[in-house]
C-alpha cells in the first residue's frame, strides 16, 4: 500500500496566480484530479464530464454521488430496468432529484394506478453512453419506469464496466466510459455503497456474490427471469 505525503508549501508573498495555480494542479494530480484553470478546459475537474481519474471523492462536481432524498433510492452509476411509463428522450429534468420527484408525482396520479412509476433513471452528464446505437443520450433525460417487483429490481447496467465489456463495445460511438454514466433509483429502497457492481459481457456481478443478467427491454415478459435462473446455475446467456 503506497502512501502519498503532501508537504505544506509556503509561497512567498510575491507569488503570482500562475504559481498558485500550478501548485493547486500538482496537489490535485497527486489526488487523481486536475482542476480546470487557465488554458486547461478539458479533462479536468470542472468541465462537467466525469473522466480519467476523476471520482466522486476527488471531483464531486463532475462525478456526483447521491444527490437525492433517501426515499428516491438513488444508486450512482446505475441504469434501472423496468417498463418505461415515460420515455426520457423527450422528458427532461433539471436534476436527479427533479427526476425522482416526477416519478413520485406520476405514481400519485390515479390515472397511472395500473403501472405507477417506482423506478427512475437520470442522465447527469453532457452525454450518457448507452449500448443502444443511433442515439446520443444527453443531460437531463429522465426515464420513469415501473418495476413489477421493486424489492428485487431489474437493472440494465450497474457499477463499473469490465475491460472485456469496454473492449467489445469500443466502436459503439465513443465507447463505454469506466463506469455506467447514468444514475437511477427505485423508490423506497436504499443503496448500500459497500456493495460494488461490475457490468460485463455476460451480465452483472457484485463483490458480495450476487449475479444479475442484463435486462433487455424488447424481450417478452418472463424472459429476464428465465435467463437469470440459468445464470445463477452457472449457464452464461
Buried (B, 14 or more C-beta within 10 A) or exposed (E): EEEEEEEEEEEEEEEEEEEEBBEEBEEBEEBBBBBBBEEBEEBBBBBEBBBBBBBBEBBBBBBBBBBBEEEBBBBBBBBBBBBBBBEBEEBBBEBBBBBBBBBBEBBEEEEBEEBBBBBBBBBBBEBBBBBEEEEEBEBBBBBBBBBEEBEEBBBBBBBBBBEEBBEBBEEEBEEBBBBBBBBBBBBEBEBEEEEBBBBBBBBBBBEEEEBBBBBEEEEEEEBBBEBBEEBEEEEEE
